[in-house]
């Protein structure tokens, strides 16, 4: 099998009950990571009104979350080293993230709201690669893919949380009460189920190439990657891969409803179907991803996913632009969601394997992948908005096929190298 999520590691004989508890604990962490922020999304208009914030000012405050995530992702290996492992890091990051979410719901001023977003983003930036590292550890113990179901848990929780937030907003439940209850539920889930988390045991040194420098015990991103042509090229490829993944997944969610309503004259219900079918495609794809990876290999799945995103979204945009009908775009968004579904799970697998092959400390690859993807999250709205202002949203959303092309140029190659 080429480029499979398990990276060719033979499964170790372990107790089945412990294995199940550990995997459920990782899934609970993915759910806790998604729950509060997903539940907050439908309440942003009410928060902006309560804080008397215009669109530009509120957008600037939201930027705090993105910047915090970028900083947290970069610092994650250092935090793991200082706290003594991924498990204690997660047990620190989850409550900080949940408290940051509660603070956004009760913030009395826009400045406090922005600082709360910064704190939540910082904790999320640490938590995201750390929980993916534990998921990769469980995957390697089993010798088969589990990353798909972990990310499906995240997607499903986000979708459910958005639904809950929408219902509570319609019922005029106070935002602070709503977010506090959701945070308490997520915290309790992590406290009870998350007790089964177990540390990732394999070290990067065992994978170092002969003649290469051995990794230092200090695992910061700066110290974990040394600047030589081979490693530098790998770091660059991982960076491009992370940005491309964000461009594939984020713009259709953020902008498709606006395109359908403003440029195609769709009703509010039909416009809302744009992000819904895309997110639905992502969730459905992740529920079957593990079986596909185990059967066909990660590299082939990545190629198929990239082609689905490239062809589906491109054809949908072109056909809708020429006919004025929203239906081709909706079909293209569904295919784009299916294509986007395995990108992030496979990207963490590829980044981790690349770091191991270079003899870097565990967590370095995940940290770089997470940081690069957050650059994509920050850049995509700026690029889409800039192009849409000067041309239109149909042209601006071509950033997603462009991201698919970049992903096809990097991710399959990284996954092929991971299985050598």
C-alpha positions in Angstrom: 0.0 0.0 0.0 1.4 3.4 -1.0 1.4 6.3 1.3 -1.2 4.9 3.7 -2.0 6.8 6.9 -0.2 4.2 9.0 3.1 4.9 7.3 3.9 1.2 7.2 4.2 0.7 10.9 3.2 -2.8 12.1 0.4 -2.9 14.7 1.5 -3.6 18.3 -0.4 -6.2 20.4 -2.3 -4.1 23.0 -5.3 -4.6 25.1 -8.5 -4.0 23.1 -10.3 -2.2 25.9 -7.4 0.2 26.4 -7.3 0.8 22.6 -11.0 1.7 22.5 -10.8 4.0 25.5 -7.7 5.8 24.0 -9.4 6.3 20.7 -12.6 7.5 22.3 -10.6 9.9 24.4 -8.9 11.4 21.3 -12.3 11.7 19.6 -13.6 13.5 22.7 -10.8 16.0 22.4 -11.6 16.6 18.7 -15.2 17.2 19.8 -14.3 19.6 22.6 -12.1 21.5 20.1 -15.0 22.0 17.8 -17.9 22.5 20.1 -17.6 26.0 21.6 -16.4 27.8 18.5 -18.9 26.1 16.2 -21.7 27.1 18.7 -20.4 30.7 18.7 -20.6 31.2 14.9 -24.3 31.8 14.6 -24.1 34.3 17.6 -21.6 36.6 16.0 -24.2 39.0 14.6 -25.8 39.4 18.0 -22.4 39.9 19.6 -21.5 42.5 17.1 -24.8 44.3 17.8 -24.3 44.1 21.5 -20.8 45.5 21.3 -21.9 48.2 18.8 -19.2 47.1 16.4 -19.2 47.7 12.6 -18.2 45.0 10.2 -14.6 46.3 9.9 -14.1 46.6 13.6 -15.7 43.2 14.3 -13.6 41.6 11.6 -10.5 43.1 13.2 -11.5 41.6 16.5 -12.0 38.2 15.0 -8.6 38.4 13.5 -7.3 37.9 17.1 -8.4 34.3 16.9 -6.4 33.7 13.7 -3.3 35.4 15.0 -3.5 33.5 18.3 -3.9 30.2 16.4 -0.8 31.0 14.3 1.3 31.8 17.4 0.0 28.8 19.3 0.7 26.3 16.4 4.3 27.6 16.2 4.9 27.3 19.9 3.3 23.9 20.4 6.5 21.8 20.4 8.0 24.1 23.0 4.8 23.8 25.2 4.8 20.0 24.8 8.5 19.9 25.9 7.9 22.1 28.9 4.8 20.3 30.1 6.2 16.9 29.5 4.1 15.5 26.7 1.1 15.8 24.4 -1.4 14.5 27.1 -0.6 17.2 29.7 -0.5 19.8 26.9 -4.1 18.8 25.9 -5.3 18.8 29.5 -4.0 22.4 29.8 -5.2 23.7 26.4 -8.8 22.4 26.5 -9.9 24.4 29.6 -8.1 27.5 28.4 -9.8 27.3 25.1 -13.2 26.7 26.7 -12.7 29.6 29.1 -11.7 31.8 26.2 -14.9 30.9 24.4 -17.0 31.8 27.5 -15.1 35.1 27.7 -16.1 36.0 24.1 -19.7 35.4 25.0 -19.7 37.8 28.0 -17.1 40.3 26.8 -18.3 43.9 27.8 -16.3 45.7 25.1 -14.9 44.9 21.7 -11.3 45.1 23.0 -12.1 42.4 25.6 -13.8 40.3 22.9 -10.7 40.6 20.7 -8.4 39.5 23.6 -10.7 36.6 24.4 -10.5 35.5 20.7 -6.8 35.8 21.0 -6.7 33.5 24.0 -9.1 31.0 22.5 -7.0 31.0 19.3 -3.8 30.6 21.1 -5.1 27.5 23.0 -6.6 26.1 19.8 -3.3 26.6 18.0 -1.6 24.4 20.6 -4.4 21.9 20.9 -4.9 21.3 17.2 -1.5 19.8 16.3 -1.3 18.1 19.8 -4.5 16.2 19.4 -3.6 15.2 15.8 -0.3 13.9 17.1 -2.2 11.6 19.6 -4.5 10.5 16.8 -1.4 9.6 14.7 0.0 7.7 17.6 -3.2 5.6 17.8 -3.1 5.1 14.1 0.4 3.8 14.2 -0.4 1.4 17.1 -3.2 -0.1 15.0 -1.4 -0.1 11.6 -4.5 1.3 9.9 -6.1 4.7 9.3 -8.1 6.4 12.1 -7.5 10.0 11.1 -10.7 10.1 9.0 -13.0 9.3 11.8 -11.3 11.7 14.2 -11.8 14.6 11.7 -15.3 13.3 11.0 -15.9 13.7 14.7 -14.7 17.3 14.5 -16.8 18.1 11.4 -19.9 16.4 12.9 -19.5 18.3 16.2 -19.1 21.6 14.4 -22.2 21.0 12.4 -24.2 20.1 15.4 -22.8 23.0 17.4 -23.8 25.5 14.6 -27.3 24.0 14.7 -27.6 24.4 18.5 -26.3 27.9 18.3 -28.8 28.8 15.6 -31.7 27.4 17.6 -30.6 29.2 20.8 -30.2 32.5 18.8 -33.7 32.1 17.5 -35.0 31.5 21.0 -33.1 34.7 22.2 -31.1 32.8 24.8 -28.4 35.0 26.2 -25.0 34.4 24.5 -23.1 34.1 27.8 -25.5 31.5 29.2 -25.5 29.6 25.9 -21.7 29.5 25.6 -21.2 28.7 29.2 -23.4 25.6 29.1 -21.8 24.4 25.9 -18.3 24.9 27.4 -19.4 23.0 30.6 -20.7 20.1 28.5 -17.5 20.0 26.4 -15.3 20.2 29.5 -17.2 17.4 31.2 -16.9 15.3 28.1 -13.1 15.9 28.1 -12.8 15.3 31.8 -14.6 12.0 31.8 -13.9 10.4 28.4 -10.5 12.2 28.0 -9.1 10.3 30.9 -8.2 7.5 28.5 -5.7 9.6 26.6 -2.3 8.0 26.3 1.0 9.5 25.3 2.5 9.0 21.9 5.5 6.7 22.5 7.5 6.5 19.3 10.4 9.0 19.0 11.7 10.7 15.9 15.3 9.6 16.5 14.5 6.0 15.4 13.6 7.4 12.0 16.6 9.6 11.5 18.6 8.9 8.3 22.2 7.6 8.8 24.7 10.4 8.9 22.1 13.1 9.6 22.3 15.2 12.9 20.3 13.6 15.7 17.4 15.7 16.9 18.0 17.8 20.0 15.9 17.2 23.1 14.6 20.7 22.7 11.6 20.6 20.3 10.7 24.1 19.3 10.0 24.7 15.7 13.1 26.8 15.3 15.3 24.2 16.9 13.5 21.2 15.4 14.2 22.1 11.8 17.8 22.9 10.7 18.4 24.9 7.5 19.9 22.6 4.9 18.7 22.3 1.3 16.9 18.9 1.7 15.0 19.8 4.9 14.4 23.3 3.8 12.7 22.0 0.6 10.6 19.7 2.7 9.6 22.5 5.0 8.6 24.6 2.0 6.5 21.8 0.6 4.7 21.3 3.9 4.1 25.1 4.0 2.6 25.2 0.5 0.5 22.1 1.4 -0.9 23.7 4.5 -1.9 27.0 2.8 -3.4 25.0 -0.1 -5.5 22.9 2.3 -7.0 26.0 3.8 -7.8 27.5 0.3 -9.5 24.2 -0.6 -11.7 24.1 2.5 -12.4 27.6 3.7 -13.6 29.9 0.8 -16.5 27.6 -0.2 -17.8 27.7 3.4 -17.3 31.4 3.9 -18.3 32.8 0.5 -20.7 30.5 -1.3 -23.8 31.8 0.4 -22.9 35.4 -0.5 -22.2 34.4 -4.2 -25.6 32.6 -4.4 -27.6 35.5 -2.9 -25.9 38.6 -4.2 -24.8 37.5 -7.7 -27.3 34.9 -8.6 -30.3 36.3 -6.7 -31.0 33.1 -4.8 -33.4 33.1 -1.8 -32.0 33.0 1.7 -32.8 29.3 2.0 -31.2 28.4 -1.3 -28.1 30.6 -0.5 -27.7 28.8 2.8 -27.6 25.5 1.0 -24.2 26.5 -0.4 -22.1 26.1 2.7 -24.4 23.4 3.9 -23.8 21.0 1.0 -20.1 21.7 1.1 -19.8 21.0 4.9 -22.0 18.0 4.4 -19.7 16.7 1.7 -16.7 17.1 4.0 -18.4 15.2 6.8 -19.6 12.4 4.5 -16.1 12.1 2.9 -14.4 11.8 6.3 -16.8 9.1 7.5 -15.5 6.8 4.7 -12.0 8.1 4.4 -10.3 5.5 6.7 -11.7 2.6 4.6 -10.5 4.2 1.4 -7.0 4.9 2.8 -6.7 1.3 4.1 -7.8 -0.1 0.7 -6.2 2.3 -1.8 -3.5 4.1 0.1 -3.2 7.7 1.2 -1.5 8.9 -2.0 -4.3 7.6 -4.3 -7.0 9.0 -2.0 -5.2 12.4 -2.1 -5.0 12.4 -5.9 -8.7 11.5 -6.2 -9.6 14.1 -3.6 -7.6 16.8 -5.3 -9.2 16.0 -8.7 -12.7 16.0 -7.2 -12.1 19.5 -5.7 -10.4 20.9 -8.8 -12.9 19.5 -11.4 -16.1 19.8 -9.2 -15.6 23.4 -8.1 -14.2 24.6 -11.4 -17.0 23.1 -13.4 -19.6 24.4 -11.0 -18.3 27.9 -11.1 -18.0 28.0 -14.9 -21.4 26.4 -15.6 -23.1 28.7 -13.1 -21.4 31.7 -14.6 -22.5 30.8 -18.1 -26.1 29.7 -17.3 -27.0 31.9 -14.3 -28.4 28.8 -12.5 -27.3 28.0 -9.0 -27.7 24.3 -9.3 -24.4 23.5 -11.0 -22.6 25.4 -8.3 -24.3 23.4 -5.6 -23.3 20.1 -7.3 -19.8 21.4 -7.6 -19.7 22.4 -3.9 -20.8 18.9 -2.9 -18.0 17.4 -5.0 -15.6 20.1 -3.6 -16.6 19.1 0.0 -16.0 15.4 -0.7 -12.6 16.4 -2.3 -11.7 18.6 0.7 -12.6 15.9 3.3 -9.4 13.9 3.5 -7.0 16.8 2.9 -6.3 17.8 6.5 -6.2 14.3 8.0 -3.7 13.2 5.3 -1.7 16.4 5.6 -1.0 15.8 9.3 0.0 12.2 8.4 2.4 13.5 5.7 3.9 16.3 7.8 4.5 13.9 10.7 6.2 11.3 8.5 8.4 14.0 6.9 9.5 15.2 10.3 10.3 11.7 11.3 12.3 11.0 8.2 14.4 14.1 8.9 14.9 13.0 12.5 12.9 15.8 14.0 11.2 15.6 17.4 7.6 14.3 17.5 5.2 17.2 17.0 7.4 19.3 14.7 5.6 18.2 11.6 2.1 18.8 13.0 3.1 22.2 14.3 4.4 23.3 10.9 1.3 21.9 9.1 -1.1 23.7 11.6 0.8 27.0 11.4 0.9 26.9 7.5 -2.8 26.1 7.3 -3.5 29.1 9.5 -1.6 31.3 7.1 -4.0 30.0 4.5 -7.0 30.8 6.8 -5.8 34.4 7.3 -4.9 34.9 3.6 -8.0 33.5 1.9 -10.6 36.1 2.9 -8.2 38.9 2.0 -7.5 37.4 -1.5 -11.2 36.5 -2.1 -12.4 40.0 -1.0 -9.7 41.8 -3.1 -10.6 39.9 -6.3 -14.4 40.1 -5.7 -14.2 43.9 -5.3 -12.5 44.2 -8.7 -14.1 41.4 -10.6 -16.7 39.2 -9.0 -17.1 36.3 -6.5 -17.2 33.7 -9.2 -13.7 34.6 -10.3 -12.6 35.1 -6.7 -13.7 31.6 -5.7 -11.2 30.2 -8.2 -8.8 30.3 -5.2 -10.3 26.9 -4.3 -9.3 25.1 -7.6 -5.9 26.9 -7.3 -5.5 25.4 -3.8 -6.5 22.0 -5.3 -3.7 22.3 -7.9 -1.2 23.2 -5.2 -2.4 20.3 -3.1 -2.0 17.9 -6.0 1.5 19.1 -6.5 2.6 18.5 -2.9 0.4 16.1 -0.8 0.6 13.0 -2.9 4.4 13.3 -3.2 4.7 13.8 0.6 2.5 10.7 1.2 4.6 8.6 -1.3 7.7 9.6 0.6 6.1 8.8 3.9 5.8 5.1 2.9 9.4 4.6 1.8 
